[in-house]
Amino acid sequence: MSYMEYSTYVNGDKRADVVRSVGDPENRVWGVRYSIAEENLGIEWYEDKSESYAESAAENFVQGIKTTVNNKIIKG
């Protein structure tokens, strides 16, 4: 899926980029691309959720509140 980056949250070695799919305006989806210390953990897509939902997930990840990405527990 093609996407564009909207905003970035960083805390220490944790990084979360809020992204949005591109293409059909009726079917755009928000998501977050997660990484720790330059290791890409993948993108979680939040269908039927808002930009603010994705931003909250990104912020929670870098603050250590969100501890899973794509149903996998995160170390660090």
C-alpha positions as CSV (number, residue, x, y, z in Angstrom):
1,M,0.0,0.0,0.0
2,S,1.4,3.4,-0.9
3,Y,1.4,6.0,1.9
4,M,2.6,9.5,2.8
5,E,4.0,10.6,6.1
6,Y,2.2,13.2,8.2
7,S,4.0,13.6,11.5
8,T,6.7,12.0,13.6
9,Y,7.0,11.2,17.3
10,V,10.4,10.4,18.9
11,N,11.5,9.6,22.4
12,G,15.0,8.1,22.8
13,D,15.4,5.4,20.3
14,K,11.7,4.9,19.7
15,R,10.1,6.5,16.6
16,A,6.5,6.5,15.3
17,D,5.6,8.1,12.0
18,V,1.9,8.8,11.4
19,V,1.1,7.9,7.8
20,R,-1.9,7.9,5.5
21,S,-2.6,5.7,2.5
22,V,-2.8,7.5,-0.8
23,G,-5.1,7.0,-3.8
24,D,-8.9,6.8,-3.7
25,P,-10.1,9.6,-1.3
26,E,-13.0,7.4,-0.3
27,N,-10.8,4.6,1.0
28,R,-7.9,6.4,2.7
29,V,-6.6,4.8,5.9
30,W,-4.5,6.2,8.8
31,G,-1.7,4.2,10.3
32,V,1.6,4.4,12.2
33,R,5.1,3.1,11.1
34,Y,6.9,2.0,14.3
35,S,10.7,1.6,14.8
36,I,13.2,1.2,17.7
37,A,16.8,2.0,17.2
38,E,16.5,2.1,13.4
39,E,14.8,-1.4,13.4
40,N,11.5,-1.1,11.5
41,L,8.7,-2.9,13.4
42,G,6.2,-2.4,10.6
43,I,3.0,-0.4,10.0
44,E,-0.2,-0.8,11.9
45,W,-3.2,0.4,9.8
46,Y,-6.2,1.7,11.7
47,E,-9.2,1.3,9.3
48,D,-12.2,3.4,10.2
49,K,-10.1,5.5,12.7
50,S,-9.2,9.2,12.6
51,E,-5.9,11.0,12.3
52,S,-6.0,11.8,16.0
53,Y,-6.4,8.1,16.8
54,A,-3.2,7.3,14.9
55,E,-1.4,10.3,16.5
56,S,-2.4,9.0,20.0
57,A,-1.2,5.5,19.2
58,A,2.2,7.0,18.0
59,E,2.5,9.1,21.1
60,N,1.6,6.2,23.4
61,F,4.3,4.0,21.7
62,V,7.2,6.5,22.2
63,Q,6.1,7.1,25.8
64,G,6.1,3.3,26.5
65,I,2.4,3.1,27.1
66,K,1.7,1.1,23.9
67,T,3.8,-2.1,24.1
68,T,2.6,-4.1,21.1
69,V,2.9,-3.6,17.4
70,N,0.9,-5.9,15.0
71,N,0.1,-8.1,18.0
72,K,3.8,-8.6,19.0
73,I,5.2,-7.5,22.3
74,I,7.9,-4.8,22.0
75,K,11.1,-5.0,24.0
76,G,12.7,-1.7,24.9
